[in-house]
């Protein structure tokens, strides 16, 4: 993988993680938000797990598939 691809993938995962923690749409994110201490701790935990190469879908417990949210996990 190229470094550019890896950076773009990391940026995308960070955005999805932040949207998940805040429970907001991408549009609201652009408007500017403030994280509570609890949200910041949760986001920090997600980032730590991503650094250990755990799939994002496992971390948040769901994946989107053809417009449906499906519960997922390692098993």
Secondary structure as the mmCIF struct_conf table of DSSP 4:
data_model
#
loop_
_struct_conf.conf_type_id
_struct_conf.id
_struct_conf.beg_label_comp_id
_struct_conf.beg_label_asym_id
_struct_conf.beg_label_seq_id
_struct_conf.end_label_comp_id
_struct_conf.end_label_asym_id
_struct_conf.end_label_seq_id
HELX_RH_AL_P HELX_RH_AL_P1 UNK A 3 UNK A 22
TURN_TY1_P TURN_TY1_P1 UNK A 23 UNK A 23
HELX_RH_AL_P HELX_RH_AL_P2 UNK A 26 UNK A 30
TURN_TY1_P TURN_TY1_P2 UNK A 31 UNK A 31
HELX_RH_AL_P HELX_RH_AL_P3 UNK A 37 UNK A 51
TURN_TY1_P TURN_TY1_P3 UNK A 52 UNK A 53
HELX_RH_AL_P HELX_RH_AL_P4 UNK A 56 UNK A 60
TURN_TY1_P TURN_TY1_P4 UNK A 61 UNK A 61
STRN STRN1 UNK A 62 UNK A 65
TURN_TY1_P TURN_TY1_P5 UNK A 66 UNK A 67
STRN STRN2 UNK A 68 UNK A 71
#
